[in-house]
Amino acid sequence: MKYFHELTEKEYQSLHMDLTWSHLAKDYPQPLWCDYPHAVGALGCWSLIGHLVTGEDYCKDCRCHKSSKPGKSK
């Protein structure tokens, strides 16, 4: 299984436009550190689905990063 942010540029560009977001999310789920509800989706994380996220460092200051939740440690 490959996470959505791990897709290469070639893989990202070749995603079939006839796939549904739920199918994409099943095949390429959001990163484990991401707490954004349905991040891989039409109304999901724009940075993630826009292929800007390259790793956890990109998301470390996001309010949806699991470590930013009260009671969670980094």
C-alpha positions as CSV (number, residue, x, y, z in Angstrom):
1,M,0.0,0.0,0.0
2,K,1.2,3.5,-0.9
3,Y,0.1,6.6,0.9
4,F,-1.2,9.4,-1.2
5,H,1.7,11.7,-0.5
6,E,4.1,9.0,-1.6
7,L,2.9,8.9,-5.2
8,T,5.6,9.9,-7.7
9,E,4.8,12.8,-10.0
10,K,4.3,10.3,-12.8
11,E,1.9,8.2,-10.7
12,Y,0.0,11.3,-9.6
13,Q,-0.4,12.6,-13.1
14,S,-1.6,9.2,-14.3
15,L,-4.4,8.8,-11.8
16,H,-7.5,7.9,-13.7
17,M,-10.0,10.7,-13.6
18,D,-12.9,8.1,-13.7
19,L,-11.9,6.9,-10.2
20,T,-14.0,8.1,-7.3
21,W,-12.4,9.9,-4.3
22,S,-13.4,7.0,-2.1
23,H,-11.6,4.6,-4.4
24,L,-8.5,6.8,-4.4
25,A,-8.6,7.1,-0.6
26,K,-8.8,3.3,-0.3
27,D,-5.9,2.7,-2.7
28,Y,-3.8,5.7,-1.5
29,P,-4.9,6.7,2.0
30,Q,-3.9,9.8,3.8
31,P,-0.7,9.8,6.0
32,L,-1.0,8.3,9.5
33,W,-0.1,11.6,11.1
34,C,-3.0,13.4,9.4
35,D,-6.2,13.9,11.3
36,Y,-8.0,15.8,8.6
37,P,-11.4,14.1,8.0
38,H,-11.4,12.5,4.5
39,A,-8.1,14.3,3.6
40,V,-8.1,12.3,0.3
41,G,-11.3,13.6,-1.1
42,A,-12.9,16.3,-3.2
43,L,-13.2,18.5,-0.2
44,G,-10.2,17.2,1.5
45,C,-6.8,18.6,2.3
46,W,-5.8,20.8,-0.7
47,S,-2.1,20.5,0.0
48,L,-2.4,16.7,0.0
49,I,-4.6,16.2,-3.0
50,G,-2.7,19.0,-4.8
51,H,0.4,16.9,-4.4
52,L,2.3,19.5,-2.4
53,V,2.8,17.2,0.7
54,T,6.1,15.4,0.4
55,G,6.4,14.2,4.0
56,E,5.5,14.8,7.6
57,D,7.7,17.9,7.9
58,Y,5.4,19.7,5.4
59,C,2.5,19.1,7.8
60,K,4.1,19.6,11.1
61,D,2.5,23.0,11.7
62,C,-0.9,22.0,10.5
63,R,-3.8,22.1,13.0
64,C,-4.8,18.6,11.7
65,H,-1.4,17.0,12.4
66,K,-2.1,14.4,15.1
67,S,0.7,15.8,17.3
68,S,-1.1,19.2,17.5
69,K,-4.2,17.7,19.2
70,P,-4.5,18.3,22.9
71,G,-3.1,15.3,24.8
72,K,-1.0,14.1,21.9
73,S,2.8,14.2,22.1
74,K,5.2,14.9,19.2
